[in-house]
Amino acid sequence: MAYAEITENGHPEHLSFFRRWFMSTNHKDIGTLYLIFACCAGLIGGMMSVAMRYQLMMPGGHLFGADHQAYNVVVTGHGLTMIFFTIMPALIFGFGNWFIPLMIGAPDMPFHGSTISAFGCSSRPSPCC
């Protein structure tokens, strides 16, 4: 079962929230984690886009003032966020974990432990895994 473990007496033991989502080996749960992460990163990238548009709304700019370097940082951050934290996790990892086992008829991903650990490495802001 994907959502419970069978105990010695044969009855399912329901998993806690953390254990169900962040220690799961179910390919659909891992794909959902990637999709949720991509949606959150998309909201952050969208807020950067709104800040850029607000800066360009009037001549002279109001949000960043005369600091053109801050505007360049936001433009670069927006591009990196939308490509590497929104599009790639959603399209490659999220839908890949969801649909590839279903398309090939497999019950699960072959290396699900490495898939969930790759999500842990890609979703936390740490330089080392």
N, C-alpha and C positions, 0 to 999 in steps of 0.2 A: 504494500500500500504506500502511496506517496505521502500521505498526511498523518500516518500513525505507524507506530511500531508494534509488532506482536510480542507480547510478554510471554513468560513461561506458562502461564495458565491459559493462553490462547486468546486473551482479550486484548483489543488494541489500546495502546497507551497514546493519548493525544499529546502531540509535541507542543512546546511553547512557541511563542511568536518568533523569537530569535532563532531557535533551533530549526523551525520549519522553513524559514526563508534564507538564513545566512549559513546554514550547514547542510542544506538540501543537496541531494544528488539527482533530483528529478529535472529533466531537461526543460520542462515547461516553467518550473519555478525559476531556474537560472535565466531563461530567456525573458521572463517577466521582470526579473531584477534589472537586467540590462535595459529593457524598455522604460522602466520607471526612472532609472538613472539618466537615460537619454532625454526623457521629458523634463526632468529637473534641470539638466544642463541646457536644454533648449529654452527654458524660461530665463535662465541667467543670461544666455546669449541674446535673447529677445530684449531684456532690460538694457543691455549694452547698446543694442540697435536703437532703442528709444532715446537713450542718452545722446547718441551720435546725431539723430534727427533733431533733437531739441537744440543741440549746439548749432546746427546748420539752419535753424528756423529763421533766425534774424542775423543780419550782418554784425560782426563783432563778437558774437557768441555770448551766452550768459552762464552756461553751466561750467565751462572750464576757463572762461575769461581769456586772458592773453597767453595762457600756458598751452602752446601748441603740442608740446611733447605729451601731455596728458591725453589729448585727443588721439594722437598716434598710438599710444598705449592701448586705449579703449578699442580702436579699430583693429589692432593686431589681436588683442584678447578676444574680440568678437569673432574674428575669423577662425582662430584656433579652437575656441569653444564650440562653434557651430560645426566645424569639420570633425575634430578629433574626439569631442565629448558628446556630440548629438548624432551626427549622421552615421559615423562608423560604428558606435556601439549599437545603435538601433538597427541599422540595415544588415550589418555583417554578423554581429554577435547575437543580438536579440532575436531577429527573425531566423538566423541560422540555427540557433539552439532550439527554437520552436519548431521549425518546419522541416529541417533535414531528416531528423529521425522519423517524422511522420511520412515524408515522401519516399524514403527507402524501406519503410516497413519495420524499422528497428524498434524495440521496446524502449530504448534509451540511448543516450550518447555513449560511445565506447569509452571515453576518458572523462567521465563526469567530474572526477575529483580535480583534475587539472583545469576544467572549465570554471568551476566555482572558485578555485584559487586565483585564476586569471581575473575574474571579476573583482576579487578582493584587492588584487594589485592595481587594477586599473581605476578603481573607484575611490581610493583613498589618496590624499595629497602627500605622499611620501616618496622620496627619491629612491628608496630601496624597498624591495619586497620581502 
